[in-house]
């Protein structure tokens, strides 16, 4: 793999950039792999990467029915934070955030992780209490957060209006080392690194069936033929239920459309991520200058990737109250993605009823921030059968009632 | 240089002048001008800078597809960035400013990027700025962010001064696009008598036809348009709207319309923008087509324009693009531009036709007019940077060797036309590649599907891939008839008008000019003008394996600018398909997403801003609280008094005084915000038995019972007192925040699971006010008011009485959330203030004291009563809170019962409710955790409990807290260590009984 650097770019410029290699090889499936990962989104690619990097397992195929990074990895609002309340959540999201800090160097690919800070506004007394509690919990979890005053909020985000007619800003939970990253680059960077380790990333290869021998998986049927494997990892976000059905088990998952939108680009005006849960909206400014705005999830199950306009209305309305200047910006583009929701809004990283089949899904509205941590933990689970980061997120928890419910800390989409 | 012609300009009023400013310079135009036409008329060919390389750019188009001519409009809190000059109608006093340049449009230091462009190809930032790590955050990213972005941010400090509104409209047929196709489709559909709404995004009807010429029914297009509009005006079932764009199409015939009412007339009364939410039975998209540029080196220079735009400016606004115009084309249509320019008395030194055989009748007409036509030729290079001086021509078949230099000051280019298929595609309509037209057009066999399972969108005219006037009108007439018939209407048997236009020879696709251009030329041939994506960038993406059209888009940013690729996408994917050696249909398009052009956020928000954004809910006693100095606390959408500080009192002193007064004599609380849901019907008892953990069906009329409600997962979600009004009727009190949620929860279960049970629910929260009279003198007060026997024998604890109190119809509930003798009086909302005033007057002899939510909270905590949202957080079950007594053991089932039997729920190691008292009497920090030694497997500090509520108790004179602790009730007397807010220092507290005050209930049971 040719290394990326400013020097390399300068050298290539002299020859019309004709020397750049493919970022990842074009691969055709082999008859058999040690591990097959279904789904070449961020989580699937990160899993493959850490399988190779941490456990030396490189005879790996990552199968993708469309184009890599084309699901929720490429259609989210790119927020990275780890200010979660419950211990298992804080552990995996903080691991993820920490991995993001050095990801560009690890992958030799600039994923543009931007630790610009994440601010969660407290706009009711109840939210103040909730975030104070989260700050207490985070301090014990090794997650750096603190509760800040309205004056500090205004200093960090000058365009905010503190005295909303309905919900004044009473303070905020501030995670200075949260931020954003370039979502596509995360998928591309992992894909390039996986390919360099000899792994096959096979796009346009849809899994159509899962082959079993008793309670063991033996391989998968795909649109590019049958492929055998020793271990199978299902990492397909919005379509997890479909794959689980092929494997013969059910998942406690509902799939709904979640929407987001961007404004036209403007010069830098807001240098952090602001989330306002009381009024259901969150916003950051991309490096390109667009205001990136997250909205709500549909109230009914669907696979449309479109979403419903009334959610956009509600979100935009709420954000205009908080950031009046938004009113004169224009919405450039609005899109939807399918998120899979679990009963406790926490993910599933787990063994399954099939011995050598593992599932990583249920990230709901917050999967992007978890990509490196999820890959790190899930790779360990697949390689060793258990992993400290993922053990709490097993499927068993629904049977036992061992929920990891973050609803108190993050009542809405994140 | 561009200028105003002496004659012509069908849309402008030459008899009047308006003045406007551009970058501070005052310029003049005419009513009817767009900002773009007025700038061109003033000789302003340089109007903006591109996003990445800051290249000088001029107006290139004449409509919504414009990527270059973006300006900031207006001043102060009416400033709007990124407005397209081509769709901005001129008015007197308009102020425009160029964007993305510093210090000025003419001398922009950012243009250094253009000089470095060879080092900044597509995706360069993914390969650079990796080391050293700290530089990304502190050096590279701030620099990138600063250089990115287009317009400056709006300056609105407090509130956008303009108004916006929403409008709902139901129609049978919606026709989007007011060109000749839209007019014809609307007329045909309208003749069937169905309701028709015809919308056009610009300020004038007719679209391109008056510019392009030909005849319709023997008339000029202009005359035909006038006659047709007259006919439409005479149909009462047809509604016409200009400046209203079909912005997005959604499921079930829902269309978003974006109407700009005041952008062209800022002094007009009424809203600036209006968002139309249209529901239509059938939607005809007569949205026309957009011309494609040709990719040749230097095609982005100011003075290079779309051929159609050059023609539009001549015909519509009487503006020439230059004196000497070279036309370069791969189709016949661009000859119309050459002829229009020629007829204006200006020079066309050459038409360069990339097709080896040239064109048809229009070419002959041009040649007959003396215009030199060179076939098989294209442009190798454009000379001049800010002002064009000429073009180098070459063989289209070759690699770009210059054959001849032709002097010119403007270039009109045409690469063919792409139907506007956005609305068609928004909701699932599919496209088919039309080889002959080299364009994607709607596939009629895969149209969007409406709620009735049939296609509900019909593309018509140029938007449907039709080329000449006659077929456009026939197609539109057919679309109008189809829409009418689909909806049960009977269209008239009138046939489509006859139209005549010169026949056109087929186009030849040109995706690079010349076709064999080397890298040096490809690196100057622009595809996406705003984002500076060149042919070479798409080649690089393909070379690096970004083979999916989505990958290429994201890697190069092709089509991601504010024009969303209207001009660039087809050229881009054709270049990609050539680079991949794959057919264009196989490469496919990116997803078309709404809106068609950017829509103001103000319009999306509509009127629901400021006080109308989630309007404040007021109890009937709100004004009294206001005049009595209440300090407000937002609770859901309500405001409740937190306390009523007196002069010189802070919050703490006020709360302490309110508690003292209530516990010592008499307090008064407005409890009207509590949810009140009536549940009625023969199955009401059975229903409530399922909803609550307790048995409600055994409750006797006239009695009350405290109940708990759990989710399916067993977690406690709400609590409150249930009163049985009669055999079939229950009144369920909920928490303030729970009223709407619990009502929805009830209906959810009734409608989806127990739909055959005879139960009805009604949320009467706002119909009744509720006044709590609390304290040792409460009974005396009620006796003084008179009308109801409130003696301990007649009205014992957990009973209620109905009757007249001081002449007001009331229900008096003897319940208590404070541990005091307490009555909650429900009264019809309209009489609440009168009763409240009577109570205040009558209570004066006992120094009756109104108290707020904080006193309420402290008093309940002193008694160890739980509060939903404090002691619960969605992870707590009633058993954790010692509420087993409120869980019926006799019932077969209730919501949450099965869940509460799961192993983790019955685990004795769960954290359970305790009281907490600090050793030094101070107040524990709210939300603090109790820590134990060591860390868990993930390195997090081990914990064994947490504080759920914490207050200073004025009654007891020390801090009190409630909390959850590991095996808490078994550990009475043990000391836990909590962390303070600083996260470093600790504070110790002893586990005690959660009932701190009057554990025997002596004060309540009197």
Interface residues (C-beta under 8 A of the other chain):
Chain A: X4 X5 X6 X8 X9 X10 X13 X16 X17 X18 X20 X21 X22 X23 X24 X25 X26 X66 X67 X69 X70 X74 X87 X88 X90 X91 X95 X102 X104 X105 X108 X109 X110 X112 X113 X114 X115 X123 X124 X125 X126 X129 X130 X132 X133 X134 X135 X136 X137 X139 X140 X141 X142 X147 X159 X161 X165 X166 X167 X168 X182 X184 X185 X188 X189 X203 X263 X264 X265 X266 X267 X268 X269 X279 X287 X288 X289 X304 X306 X308 X309 X312 X313 X316 X317 X318 X319 X320 X321 X324 X325 X326 X327 X328 X329 X330 X331 X332 X333 X334 X335 X343 X344 X388 X389 X391 X397 X399 X400 X401 X402 X403 X405 X407 X408
Chain B: X51 X78 X79 X80 X81 X82 X118 X119 X121 X124 X125 X126 X127 X128 X129 X130 X131 X133 X136 X137 X141 X144 X145 X146 X148 X149 X150 X151 X152 X153 X154 X155 X156 X157 X158 X159 X160 X162 X164 X248 X250 X251 X254 X256 X427 X519 X520 X523 X536 X540 X543 X544 X545 X546 X547 X548 X550 X551 X554 X555 X557 X562 X564 X591 X593 X594 X595 X598 X599 X600 X601 X602 X604 X605 X606 X608 X609 X610 X611 X613 X614 X616 X633 X634 X635 X637 X713 X714 X715 X869 X870 X873 X874 X875 X899 X900 X902 X903 X904 X905 X925 X926 X927 X928 X929 X931 X936 X937 X938 X939 X940 X941 X943 X946 X979 X981 X983
